[in-house]
Amino acid sequence: MLAWRFYSCSMAVKLRLFKSICLCFYDAALWNNFTAGSLDKLRSAYVKCIKVFFGYAKYCSVTTMLTELNLQKFDTVIDKCRSNF
């Protein structure tokens, strides 16, 4: 829905929206009871959301994409939440 609604916005606006809406992992520091599979699914959804929202191809390199957008990897975001706790 976000990709469709904000399709014509500039990259700066999309980055601001993504950081304010999609990077809010509330209480991520307290996530103790989860399986590795569920965390992998969340990591995959994070990457897929970035690709869809910013219009990257399906097989685009994740590292290149994150570098171009100046975004952090999923693991870094979760580790930062835990360290800030």
HTML snippet that shows the backbone in 3Dmol.js (N, CA, C, O; Angstrom):
<script src="https://3Dmol.org/build/3Dmol-min.js"></script>
<div id="view" style="width:600px;height:400px;position:relative"></div>
<script>
const pdb = `
ATOM      1  N   MET A   1       0.821  -1.187   0.000  1.00  0.00           N
ATOM      2  CA  MET A   1       0.000   0.000   0.000  1.00  0.00           C
ATOM      3  C   MET A   1       0.868   1.256   0.000  1.00  0.00           C
ATOM      4  O   MET A   1       0.570   2.221  -0.704  1.00  0.00           O
ATOM      5  N   LEU A   2       1.936   1.242   0.786  1.00  0.00           N
ATOM      6  CA  LEU A   2       2.815   2.414   0.841  1.00  0.00           C
ATOM      7  C   LEU A   2       3.505   2.651  -0.491  1.00  0.00           C
ATOM      8  O   LEU A   2       3.638   3.794  -0.930  1.00  0.00           O
ATOM      9  N   ALA A   3       3.944   1.580  -1.136  1.00  0.00           N
ATOM     10  CA  ALA A   3       4.622   1.727  -2.428  1.00  0.00           C
ATOM     11  C   ALA A   3       3.685   2.327  -3.461  1.00  0.00           C
ATOM     12  O   ALA A   3       4.105   3.154  -4.271  1.00  0.00           O
ATOM     13  N   TRP A   4       2.437   1.928  -3.443  1.00  0.00           N
ATOM     14  CA  TRP A   4       1.468   2.450  -4.401  1.00  0.00           C
ATOM     15  C   TRP A   4       1.100   3.900  -4.082  1.00  0.00           C
ATOM     16  O   TRP A   4       1.008   4.734  -4.983  1.00  0.00           O
ATOM     17  N   ARG A   5       0.895   4.191  -2.823  1.00  0.00           N
ATOM     18  CA  ARG A   5       0.457   5.524  -2.421  1.00  0.00           C
ATOM     19  C   ARG A   5       1.541   6.584  -2.606  1.00  0.00           C
ATOM     20  O   ARG A   5       1.231   7.719  -2.968  1.00  0.00           O
ATOM     21  N   PHE A   6       2.783   6.242  -2.369  1.00  0.00           N
ATOM     22  CA  PHE A   6       3.872   7.212  -2.432  1.00  0.00           C
ATOM     23  C   PHE A   6       4.785   6.972  -3.631  1.00  0.00           C
ATOM     24  O   PHE A   6       5.974   7.286  -3.579  1.00  0.00           O
ATOM     25  N   TYR A   7       4.242   6.426  -4.695  1.00  0.00           N
ATOM     26  CA  TYR A   7       5.024   6.097  -5.885  1.00  0.00           C
ATOM     27  C   TYR A   7       5.702   7.323  -6.501  1.00  0.00           C
ATOM     28  O   TYR A   7       6.853   7.238  -6.929  1.00  0.00           O
ATOM     29  N   SER A   8       5.015   8.436  -6.551  1.00  0.00           N
ATOM     30  CA  SER A   8       5.541   9.622  -7.240  1.00  0.00           C
ATOM     31  C   SER A   8       6.390  10.524  -6.344  1.00  0.00           C
ATOM     32  O   SER A   8       6.858  11.567  -6.799  1.00  0.00           O
ATOM     33  N   CYS A   9       6.598  10.150  -5.098  1.00  0.00           N
ATOM     34  CA  CYS A   9       7.402  10.976  -4.188  1.00  0.00           C
ATOM     35  C   CYS A   9       8.890  10.843  -4.516  1.00  0.00           C
ATOM     36  O   CYS A   9       9.324   9.881  -5.149  1.00  0.00           O
ATOM     37  N   SER A  10       9.640  11.818  -4.075  1.00  0.00           N
ATOM     38  CA  SER A  10      11.083  11.785  -4.303  1.00  0.00           C
ATOM     39  C   SER A  10      11.732  10.743  -3.397  1.00  0.00           C
ATOM     40  O   SER A  10      11.114  10.249  -2.455  1.00  0.00           O
ATOM     41  N   MET A  11      12.985  10.421  -3.699  1.00  0.00           N
ATOM     42  CA  MET A  11      13.708   9.425  -2.918  1.00  0.00           C
ATOM     43  C   MET A  11      13.902   9.878  -1.473  1.00  0.00           C
ATOM     44  O   MET A  11      13.856   9.058  -0.556  1.00  0.00           O
ATOM     45  N   ALA A  12      14.119  11.172  -1.264  1.00  0.00           N
ATOM     46  CA  ALA A  12      14.303  11.693   0.092  1.00  0.00           C
ATOM     47  C   ALA A  12      13.034  11.520   0.925  1.00  0.00           C
ATOM     48  O   ALA A  12      13.104  11.175   2.104  1.00  0.00           O
ATOM     49  N   VAL A  13      11.887  11.757   0.318  1.00  0.00           N
ATOM     50  CA  VAL A  13      10.615  11.598   1.028  1.00  0.00           C
ATOM     51  C   VAL A  13      10.370  10.124   1.329  1.00  0.00           C
ATOM     52  O   VAL A  13       9.914   9.780   2.419  1.00  0.00           O
ATOM     53  N   LYS A  14      10.670   9.260   0.374  1.00  0.00           N
ATOM     54  CA  LYS A  14      10.490   7.830   0.595  1.00  0.00           C
ATOM     55  C   LYS A  14      11.397   7.325   1.712  1.00  0.00           C
ATOM     56  O   LYS A  14      10.977   6.512   2.536  1.00  0.00           O
ATOM     57  N   LEU A  15      12.632   7.803   1.742  1.00  0.00           N
ATOM     58  CA  LEU A  15      13.547   7.400   2.811  1.00  0.00           C
ATOM     59  C   LEU A  15      13.028   7.843   4.177  1.00  0.00           C
ATOM     60  O   LEU A  15      13.086   7.085   5.145  1.00  0.00           O
ATOM     61  N   ARG A  16      12.533   9.047   4.250  1.00  0.00           N
ATOM     62  CA  ARG A  16      11.994   9.556   5.517  1.00  0.00           C
ATOM     63  C   ARG A  16      10.790   8.722   5.962  1.00  0.00           C
ATOM     64  O   ARG A  16      10.669   8.375   7.137  1.00  0.00           O
ATOM     65  N   LEU A  17       9.910   8.405   5.024  1.00  0.00           N
ATOM     66  CA  LEU A  17       8.740   7.586   5.338  1.00  0.00           C
ATOM     67  C   LEU A  17       9.144   6.185   5.773  1.00  0.00           C
ATOM     68  O   LEU A  17       8.608   5.654   6.746  1.00  0.00           O
ATOM     69  N   PHE A  18      10.089   5.589   5.055  1.00  0.00           N
ATOM     70  CA  PHE A  18      10.521   4.236   5.402  1.00  0.00           C
ATOM     71  C   PHE A  18      11.142   4.196   6.786  1.00  0.00           C
ATOM     72  O   PHE A  18      10.860   3.295   7.576  1.00  0.00           O
ATOM     73  N   LYS A  19      11.980   5.164   7.075  1.00  0.00           N
ATOM     74  CA  LYS A  19      12.637   5.181   8.386  1.00  0.00           C
ATOM     75  C   LYS A  19      11.642   5.426   9.515  1.00  0.00           C
ATOM     76  O   LYS A  19      11.813   4.885  10.607  1.00  0.00           O
ATOM     77  N   SER A  20      10.614   6.223   9.277  1.00  0.00           N
ATOM     78  CA  SER A  20       9.660   6.511  10.339  1.00  0.00           C
ATOM     79  C   SER A  20       8.595   5.436  10.496  1.00  0.00           C
ATOM     80  O   SER A  20       8.084   5.233  11.598  1.00  0.00           O
ATOM     81  N   ILE A  21       8.251   4.746   9.418  1.00  0.00           N
ATOM     82  CA  ILE A  21       7.177   3.754   9.492  1.00  0.00           C
ATOM     83  C   ILE A  21       7.715   2.334   9.637  1.00  0.00           C
ATOM     84  O   ILE A  21       7.236   1.584  10.487  1.00  0.00           O
ATOM     85  N   CYS A  22       8.676   1.959   8.845  1.00  0.00           N
ATOM     86  CA  CYS A  22       9.097   0.560   8.761  1.00  0.00           C
ATOM     87  C   CYS A  22      10.243   0.189   9.696  1.00  0.00           C
ATOM     88  O   CYS A  22      10.498  -0.998   9.896  1.00  0.00           O
ATOM     89  N   LEU A  23      10.920   1.135  10.256  1.00  0.00           N
ATOM     90  CA  LEU A  23      12.037   0.812  11.145  1.00  0.00           C
ATOM     91  C   LEU A  23      11.672   0.919  12.617  1.00  0.00           C
ATOM     92  O   LEU A  23      12.556   1.017  13.467  1.00  0.00           O
ATOM     93  N   CYS A  24      10.410   0.901  12.922  1.00  0.00           N
ATOM     94  CA  CYS A  24       9.957   0.977  14.308  1.00  0.00           C
ATOM     95  C   CYS A  24       9.751  -0.439  14.845  1.00  0.00           C
ATOM     96  O   CYS A  24       8.633  -0.954  14.836  1.00  0.00           O
ATOM     97  N   PHE A  25      10.815  -1.053  15.303  1.00  0.00           N
ATOM     98  CA  PHE A  25      10.735  -2.375  15.907  1.00  0.00           C
ATOM     99  C   PHE A  25      10.606  -2.189  17.420  1.00  0.00           C
ATOM    100  O   PHE A  25      11.586  -2.276  18.160  1.00  0.00           O
ATOM    101  N   TYR A  26       9.391  -1.934  17.851  1.00  0.00           N
ATOM    102  CA  TYR A  26       9.152  -1.677  19.267  1.00  0.00           C
ATOM    103  C   TYR A  26       9.468  -2.907  20.097  1.00  0.00           C
ATOM    104  O   TYR A  26       9.105  -4.027  19.738  1.00  0.00           O
ATOM    105  N   ASP A  27      10.141  -2.687  21.195  1.00  0.00           N
ATOM    106  CA  ASP A  27      10.512  -3.737  22.142  1.00  0.00           C
ATOM    107  C   ASP A  27      11.362  -4.836  21.524  1.00  0.00           C
ATOM    108  O   ASP A  27      11.307  -5.980  21.975  1.00  0.00           O
ATOM    109  N   ALA A  28      12.134  -4.518  20.518  1.00  0.00           N
ATOM    110  CA  ALA A  28      13.002  -5.521  19.894  1.00  0.00           C
ATOM    111  C   ALA A  28      14.063  -6.014  20.867  1.00  0.00           C
ATOM    112  O   ALA A  28      14.560  -7.132  20.730  1.00  0.00           O
ATOM    113  N   ALA A  29      14.409  -5.196  21.837  1.00  0.00           N
ATOM    114  CA  ALA A  29      15.401  -5.601  22.830  1.00  0.00           C
ATOM    115  C   ALA A  29      14.869  -6.718  23.724  1.00  0.00           C
ATOM    116  O   ALA A  29      15.650  -7.446  24.337  1.00  0.00           O
ATOM    117  N   LEU A  30      13.558  -6.856  23.800  1.00  0.00           N
ATOM    118  CA  LEU A  30      12.962  -7.873  24.663  1.00  0.00           C
ATOM    119  C   LEU A  30      12.601  -9.152  23.920  1.00  0.00           C
ATOM    120  O   LEU A  30      12.021 -10.067  24.504  1.00  0.00           O
ATOM    121  N   TRP A  31      12.940  -9.220  22.636  1.00  0.00           N
ATOM    122  CA  TRP A  31      12.614 -10.410  21.853  1.00  0.00           C
ATOM    123  C   TRP A  31      13.572 -11.535  22.228  1.00  0.00           C
ATOM    124  O   TRP A  31      14.681 -11.605  21.698  1.00  0.00           O
ATOM    125  N   ASN A  32      13.167 -12.390  23.110  1.00  0.00           N
ATOM    126  CA  ASN A  32      14.014 -13.504  23.525  1.00  0.00           C
ATOM    127  C   ASN A  32      13.471 -14.846  23.067  1.00  0.00           C
ATOM    128  O   ASN A  32      14.242 -15.755  22.760  1.00  0.00           O
ATOM    129  N   ASN A  33      12.174 -14.978  23.019  1.00  0.00           N
ATOM    130  CA  ASN A  33      11.559 -16.253  22.689  1.00  0.00           C
ATOM    131  C   ASN A  33      11.129 -16.279  21.229  1.00  0.00           C
ATOM    132  O   ASN A  33       9.958 -16.073  20.911  1.00  0.00           O
ATOM    133  N   PHE A  34      12.070 -16.529  20.362  1.00  0.00           N
ATOM    134  CA  PHE A  34      11.784 -16.637  18.940  1.00  0.00           C
ATOM    135  C   PHE A  34      12.691 -17.702  18.349  1.00  0.00           C
ATOM    136  O   PHE A  34      13.751 -18.013  18.892  1.00  0.00           O
ATOM    137  N   THR A  35      12.263 -18.244  17.246  1.00  0.00           N
ATOM    138  CA  THR A  35      13.088 -19.243  16.575  1.00  0.00           C
ATOM    139  C   THR A  35      13.942 -18.546  15.519  1.00  0.00           C
ATOM    140  O   THR A  35      13.647 -17.424  15.106  1.00  0.00           O
ATOM    141  N   ALA A  36      14.978 -19.211  15.101  1.00  0.00           N
ATOM    142  CA  ALA A  36      15.842 -18.655  14.054  1.00  0.00           C
ATOM    143  C   ALA A  36      15.061 -18.491  12.757  1.00  0.00           C
ATOM    144  O   ALA A  36      15.307 -17.562  11.987  1.00  0.00           O
ATOM    145  N   GLY A  37      14.124 -19.393  12.522  1.00  0.00           N
ATOM    146  CA  GLY A  37      13.312 -19.311  11.308  1.00  0.00           C
ATOM    147  C   GLY A  37      12.420 -18.085  11.277  1.00  0.00           C
ATOM    148  O   GLY A  37      12.250 -17.464  10.228  1.00  0.00           O
ATOM    149  N   SER A  38      11.850 -17.734  12.422  1.00  0.00           N
ATOM    150  CA  SER A  38      10.985 -16.552  12.457  1.00  0.00           C
ATOM    151  C   SER A  38      11.796 -15.276  12.279  1.00  0.00           C
ATOM    152  O   SER A  38      11.322 -14.324  11.659  1.00  0.00           O
ATOM    153  N   LEU A  39      12.999 -15.246  12.809  1.00  0.00           N
ATOM    154  CA  LEU A  39      13.853 -14.081  12.609  1.00  0.00           C
ATOM    155  C   LEU A  39      14.316 -13.983  11.155  1.00  0.00           C
ATOM    156  O   LEU A  39      14.447 -12.883  10.619  1.00  0.00           O
ATOM    157  N   ASP A  40      14.562 -15.119  10.521  1.00  0.00           N
ATOM    158  CA  ASP A  40      14.912 -15.122   9.097  1.00  0.00           C
ATOM    159  C   ASP A  40      13.764 -14.620   8.240  1.00  0.00           C
ATOM    160  O   ASP A  40      13.987 -13.907   7.261  1.00  0.00           O
ATOM    161  N   LYS A  41      12.539 -14.983   8.597  1.00  0.00           N
ATOM    162  CA  LYS A  41      11.369 -14.502   7.865  1.00  0.00           C
ATOM    163  C   LYS A  41      11.211 -13.000   8.012  1.00  0.00           C
ATOM    164  O   LYS A  41      10.854 -12.320   7.050  1.00  0.00           O
ATOM    165  N   LEU A  42      11.469 -12.476   9.192  1.00  0.00           N
ATOM    166  CA  LEU A  42      11.389 -11.034   9.415  1.00  0.00           C
ATOM    167  C   LEU A  42      12.484 -10.306   8.642  1.00  0.00           C
ATOM    168  O   LEU A  42      12.244  -9.234   8.086  1.00  0.00           O
ATOM    169  N   ARG A  43      13.682 -10.881   8.604  1.00  0.00           N
ATOM    170  CA  ARG A  43      14.787 -10.304   7.836  1.00  0.00           C
ATOM    171  C   ARG A  43      14.453 -10.280   6.341  1.00  0.00           C
ATOM    172  O   ARG A  43      14.720  -9.296   5.651  1.00  0.00           O
ATOM    173  N   SER A  44      13.873 -11.363   5.861  1.00  0.00           N
ATOM    174  CA  SER A  44      13.480 -11.441   4.460  1.00  0.00           C
ATOM    175  C   SER A  44      12.388 -10.424   4.131  1.00  0.00           C
ATOM    176  O   SER A  44      12.421  -9.805   3.068  1.00  0.00           O
ATOM    177  N   ALA A  45      11.437 -10.249   5.021  1.00  0.00           N
ATOM    178  CA  ALA A  45      10.369  -9.265   4.811  1.00  0.00           C
ATOM    179  C   ALA A  45      10.925  -7.846   4.800  1.00  0.00           C
ATOM    180  O   ALA A  45      10.450  -6.999   4.043  1.00  0.00           O
ATOM    181  N   TYR A  46      11.921  -7.583   5.630  1.00  0.00           N
ATOM    182  CA  TYR A  46      12.568  -6.271   5.673  1.00  0.00           C
ATOM    183  C   TYR A  46      13.195  -5.942   4.321  1.00  0.00           C
ATOM    184  O   TYR A  46      13.019  -4.841   3.801  1.00  0.00           O
ATOM    185  N   VAL A  47      13.922  -6.895   3.759  1.00  0.00           N
ATOM    186  CA  VAL A  47      14.580  -6.688   2.465  1.00  0.00           C
ATOM    187  C   VAL A  47      13.551  -6.551   1.354  1.00  0.00           C
ATOM    188  O   VAL A  47      13.692  -5.708   0.468  1.00  0.00           O
ATOM    189  N   LYS A  48      12.509  -7.389   1.402  1.00  0.00           N
ATOM    190  CA  LYS A  48      11.478  -7.332   0.373  1.00  0.00           C
ATOM    191  C   LYS A  48      10.733  -5.993   0.408  1.00  0.00           C
ATOM    192  O   LYS A  48      10.411  -5.440  -0.644  1.00  0.00           O
ATOM    193  N   CYS A  49      10.461  -5.477   1.591  1.00  0.00           N
ATOM    194  CA  CYS A  49       9.797  -4.173   1.710  1.00  0.00           C
ATOM    195  C   CYS A  49      10.648  -3.062   1.109  1.00  0.00           C
ATOM    196  O   CYS A  49      10.128  -2.165   0.446  1.00  0.00           O
ATOM    197  N   ILE A  50      11.944  -3.121   1.338  1.00  0.00           N
ATOM    198  CA  ILE A  50      12.833  -2.108   0.764  1.00  0.00           C
ATOM    199  C   ILE A  50      12.806  -2.185  -0.759  1.00  0.00           C
ATOM    200  O   ILE A  50      12.726  -1.162  -1.438  1.00  0.00           O
ATOM    201  N   LYS A  51      12.874  -3.400  -1.287  1.00  0.00           N
ATOM    202  CA  LYS A  51      12.890  -3.567  -2.747  1.00  0.00           C
ATOM    203  C   LYS A  51      11.594  -3.074  -3.378  1.00  0.00           C
ATOM    204  O   LYS A  51      11.629  -2.400  -4.407  1.00  0.00           O
ATOM    205  N   VAL A  52      10.468  -3.395  -2.786  1.00  0.00           N
ATOM    206  CA  VAL A  52       9.184  -2.987  -3.349  1.00  0.00           C
ATOM    207  C   VAL A  52       8.984  -1.483  -3.200  1.00  0.00           C
ATOM    208  O   VAL A  52       8.561  -0.818  -4.146  1.00  0.00           O
ATOM    209  N   PHE A  53       9.282  -0.950  -2.039  1.00  0.00           N
ATOM    210  CA  PHE A  53       9.022   0.466  -1.771  1.00  0.00           C
ATOM    211  C   PHE A  53       9.892   1.384  -2.624  1.00  0.00           C
ATOM    212  O   PHE A  53       9.431   2.429  -3.083  1.00  0.00           O
ATOM    213  N   PHE A  54      11.141   0.997  -2.835  1.00  0.00           N
ATOM    214  CA  PHE A  54      12.056   1.848  -3.589  1.00  0.00           C
ATOM    215  C   PHE A  54      12.195   1.437  -5.050  1.00  0.00           C
ATOM    216  O   PHE A  54      12.938   2.075  -5.796  1.00  0.00           O
ATOM    217  N   GLY A  55      11.508   0.401  -5.470  1.00  0.00           N
ATOM    218  CA  GLY A  55      11.462   0.029  -6.879  1.00  0.00           C
ATOM    219  C   GLY A  55      12.671  -0.713  -7.399  1.00  0.00           C
ATOM    220  O   GLY A  55      13.014  -0.573  -8.573  1.00  0.00           O
ATOM    221  N   TYR A  56      13.323  -1.492  -6.571  1.00  0.00           N
ATOM    222  CA  TYR A  56      14.465  -2.280  -7.015  1.00  0.00           C
ATOM    223  C   TYR A  56      13.990  -3.590  -7.626  1.00  0.00           C
ATOM    224  O   TYR A  56      12.903  -4.075  -7.314  1.00  0.00           O
ATOM    225  N   ALA A  57      14.811  -4.153  -8.494  1.00  0.00           N
ATOM    226  CA  ALA A  57      14.480  -5.429  -9.127  1.00  0.00           C
ATOM    227  C   ALA A  57      14.546  -6.555  -8.101  1.00  0.00           C
ATOM    228  O   ALA A  57      15.172  -6.422  -7.049  1.00  0.00           O
ATOM    229  N   LYS A  58      13.897  -7.652  -8.424  1.00  0.00           N
ATOM    230  CA  LYS A  58      13.815  -8.790  -7.513  1.00  0.00           C
ATOM    231  C   LYS A  58      15.188  -9.360  -7.168  1.00  0.00           C
ATOM    232  O   LYS A  58      15.434  -9.738  -6.023  1.00  0.00           O
ATOM    233  N   TYR A  59      16.077  -9.422  -8.151  1.00  0.00           N
ATOM    234  CA  TYR A  59      17.390 -10.028  -7.941  1.00  0.00           C
ATOM    235  C   TYR A  59      18.503  -9.005  -7.738  1.00  0.00           C
ATOM    236  O   TYR A  59      19.673  -9.320  -7.950  1.00  0.00           O
ATOM    237  N   CYS A  60      18.164  -7.817  -7.341  1.00  0.00           N
ATOM    238  CA  CYS A  60      19.152  -6.769  -7.067  1.00  0.00           C
ATOM    239  C   CYS A  60      19.945  -7.126  -5.805  1.00  0.00           C
ATOM    240  O   CYS A  60      19.398  -7.715  -4.873  1.00  0.00           O
ATOM    241  N   SER A  61      21.203  -6.777  -5.780  1.00  0.00           N
ATOM    242  CA  SER A  61      22.056  -7.062  -4.633  1.00  0.00           C
ATOM    243  C   SER A  61      21.590  -6.263  -3.413  1.00  0.00           C
ATOM    244  O   SER A  61      21.365  -5.056  -3.487  1.00  0.00           O
ATOM    245  N   VAL A  62      21.456  -6.959  -2.311  1.00  0.00           N
ATOM    246  CA  VAL A  62      20.993  -6.314  -1.083  1.00  0.00           C
ATOM    247  C   VAL A  62      22.035  -5.327  -0.570  1.00  0.00           C
ATOM    248  O   VAL A  62      21.686  -4.236  -0.119  1.00  0.00           O
ATOM    249  N   THR A  63      23.294  -5.696  -0.636  1.00  0.00           N
ATOM    250  CA  THR A  63      24.361  -4.815  -0.163  1.00  0.00           C
ATOM    251  C   THR A  63      24.408  -3.529  -0.975  1.00  0.00           C
ATOM    252  O   THR A  63      24.530  -2.441  -0.411  1.00  0.00           O
ATOM    253  N   THR A  64      24.313  -3.646  -2.277  1.00  0.00           N
ATOM    254  CA  THR A  64      24.313  -2.460  -3.138  1.00  0.00           C
ATOM    255  C   THR A  64      23.109  -1.583  -2.855  1.00  0.00           C
ATOM    256  O   THR A  64      23.226  -0.359  -2.784  1.00  0.00           O
ATOM    257  N   MET A  65      21.968  -2.200  -2.694  1.00  0.00           N
ATOM    258  CA  MET A  65      20.735  -1.477  -2.435  1.00  0.00           C
ATOM    259  C   MET A  65      20.817  -0.711  -1.107  1.00  0.00           C
ATOM    260  O   MET A  65      20.454   0.463  -1.049  1.00  0.00           O
ATOM    261  N   LEU A  66      21.281  -1.357  -0.063  1.00  0.00           N
ATOM    262  CA  LEU A  66      21.378  -0.703   1.238  1.00  0.00           C
ATOM    263  C   LEU A  66      22.419   0.415   1.228  1.00  0.00           C
ATOM    264  O   LEU A  66      22.247   1.436   1.894  1.00  0.00           O
ATOM    265  N   THR A  67      23.488   0.219   0.477  1.00  0.00           N
ATOM    266  CA  THR A  67      24.522   1.250   0.373  1.00  0.00           C
ATOM    267  C   THR A  67      23.999   2.470  -0.366  1.00  0.00           C
ATOM    268  O   THR A  67      24.241   3.601   0.055  1.00  0.00           O
ATOM    269  N   GLU A  68      23.286   2.254  -1.460  1.00  0.00           N
ATOM    270  CA  GLU A  68      22.739   3.378  -2.226  1.00  0.00           C
ATOM    271  C   GLU A  68      21.729   4.177  -1.411  1.00  0.00           C
ATOM    272  O   GLU A  68      21.662   5.401  -1.524  1.00  0.00           O
ATOM    273  N   LEU A  69      20.944   3.484  -0.589  1.00  0.00           N
ATOM    274  CA  LEU A  69      19.909   4.155   0.195  1.00  0.00           C
ATOM    275  C   LEU A  69      20.415   4.639   1.553  1.00  0.00           C
ATOM    276  O   LEU A  69      19.706   5.343   2.272  1.00  0.00           O
ATOM    277  N   ASN A  70      21.625   4.263   1.892  1.00  0.00           N
ATOM    278  CA  ASN A  70      22.211   4.617   3.186  1.00  0.00           C
ATOM    279  C   ASN A  70      21.355   4.082   4.335  1.00  0.00           C
ATOM    280  O   ASN A  70      21.104   4.774   5.322  1.00  0.00           O
ATOM    281  N   LEU A  71      20.914   2.829   4.180  1.00  0.00           N
ATOM    282  CA  LEU A  71      20.152   2.139   5.219  1.00  0.00           C
ATOM    283  C   LEU A  71      21.026   1.068   5.848  1.00  0.00           C
ATOM    284  O   LEU A  71      22.034   0.654   5.274  1.00  0.00           O
ATOM    285  N   GLN A  72      20.633   0.628   7.024  1.00  0.00           N
ATOM    286  CA  GLN A  72      21.394  -0.386   7.737  1.00  0.00           C
ATOM    287  C   GLN A  72      20.786  -1.762   7.500  1.00  0.00           C
ATOM    288  O   GLN A  72      19.605  -1.892   7.177  1.00  0.00           O
ATOM    289  N   LYS A  73      21.626  -2.793   7.670  1.00  0.00           N
ATOM    290  CA  LYS A  73      21.148  -4.163   7.566  1.00  0.00           C
ATOM    291  C   LYS A  73      20.182  -4.438   8.712  1.00  0.00           C
ATOM    292  O   LYS A  73      20.191  -3.748   9.731  1.00  0.00           O
ATOM    293  N   PHE A  74      19.355  -5.454   8.526  1.00  0.00           N
ATOM    294  CA  PHE A  74      18.369  -5.819   9.536  1.00  0.00           C
ATOM    295  C   PHE A  74      19.034  -6.159  10.858  1.00  0.00           C
ATOM    296  O   PHE A  74      18.576  -5.728  11.916  1.00  0.00           O
ATOM    297  N   ASP A  75      20.114  -6.930  10.803  1.00  0.00           N
ATOM    298  CA  ASP A  75      20.807  -7.325  12.031  1.00  0.00           C
ATOM    299  C   ASP A  75      21.348  -6.110  12.783  1.00  0.00           C
ATOM    300  O   ASP A  75      21.328  -6.082  14.013  1.00  0.00           O
ATOM    301  N   THR A  76      21.826  -5.119  12.057  1.00  0.00           N
ATOM    302  CA  THR A  76      22.341  -3.905  12.681  1.00  0.00           C
ATOM    303  C   THR A  76      21.221  -3.127  13.359  1.00  0.00           C
ATOM    304  O   THR A  76      21.411  -2.585  14.448  1.00  0.00           O
ATOM    305  N   VAL A  77      20.068  -3.071  12.729  1.00  0.00           N
ATOM    306  CA  VAL A  77      18.925  -2.368  13.321  1.00  0.00           C
ATOM    307  C   VAL A  77      18.498  -3.043  14.623  1.00  0.00           C
ATOM    308  O   VAL A  77      18.258  -2.368  15.624  1.00  0.00           O
ATOM    309  N   ILE A  78      18.405  -4.366  14.611  1.00  0.00           N
ATOM    310  CA  ILE A  78      18.007  -5.105  15.812  1.00  0.00           C
ATOM    311  C   ILE A  78      19.067  -4.970  16.905  1.00  0.00           C
ATOM    312  O   ILE A  78      18.724  -4.768  18.070  1.00  0.00           O
ATOM    313  N   ASP A  79      20.343  -5.078  16.549  1.00  0.00           N
ATOM    314  CA  ASP A  79      21.412  -4.926  17.539  1.00  0.00           C
ATOM    315  C   ASP A  79      21.422  -3.534  18.147  1.00  0.00           C
ATOM    316  O   ASP A  79      21.690  -3.379  19.338  1.00  0.00           O
ATOM    317  N   LYS A  80      21.135  -2.530  17.349  1.00  0.00           N
ATOM    318  CA  LYS A  80      21.081  -1.160  17.848  1.00  0.00           C
ATOM    319  C   LYS A  80      19.925  -0.994  18.825  1.00  0.00           C
ATOM    320  O   LYS A  80      20.063  -0.309  19.839  1.00  0.00           O
ATOM    321  N   CYS A  81      18.792  -1.612  18.532  1.00  0.00           N
ATOM    322  CA  CYS A  81      17.649  -1.560  19.456  1.00  0.00           C
ATOM    323  C   CYS A  81      18.003  -2.209  20.781  1.00  0.00           C
ATOM    324  O   CYS A  81      17.661  -1.699  21.848  1.00  0.00           O
ATOM    325  N   ARG A  82      18.686  -3.331  20.703  1.00  0.00           N
ATOM    326  CA  ARG A  82      19.069  -4.028  21.934  1.00  0.00           C
ATOM    327  C   ARG A  82      20.098  -3.256  22.741  1.00  0.00           C
ATOM    328  O   ARG A  82      20.030  -3.235  23.970  1.00  0.00           O
ATOM    329  N   SER A  83      21.057  -2.618  22.063  1.00  0.00           N
ATOM    330  CA  SER A  83      22.072  -1.873  22.801  1.00  0.00           C
ATOM    331  C   SER A  83      21.511  -0.582  23.402  1.00  0.00           C
ATOM    332  O   SER A  83      21.985  -0.128  24.444  1.00  0.00           O
ATOM    333  N   ASN A  84      20.514   0.004  22.759  1.00  0.00           N
ATOM    334  CA  ASN A  84      19.896   1.211  23.309  1.00  0.00           C
ATOM    335  C   ASN A  84      19.018   0.893  24.516  1.00  0.00           C
ATOM    336  O   ASN A  84      18.720   1.779  25.317  1.00  0.00           O
ATOM    337  N   PHE A  85      18.607  -0.353  24.649  1.00  0.00           N
ATOM    338  CA  PHE A  85      17.775  -0.761  25.773  1.00  0.00           C
ATOM    339  C   PHE A  85      18.603  -0.747  27.041  1.00  0.00           C
ATOM    340  O   PHE A  85      18.092  -1.060  28.116  1.00  0.00           O
TER     341      PHE A  85
END
`;
const viewer = $3Dmol.createViewer("view");
viewer.addModel(pdb, "pdb");
viewer.setStyle({}, {cartoon: {color: "spectrum"}});
viewer.zoomTo();
viewer.render();
</script>
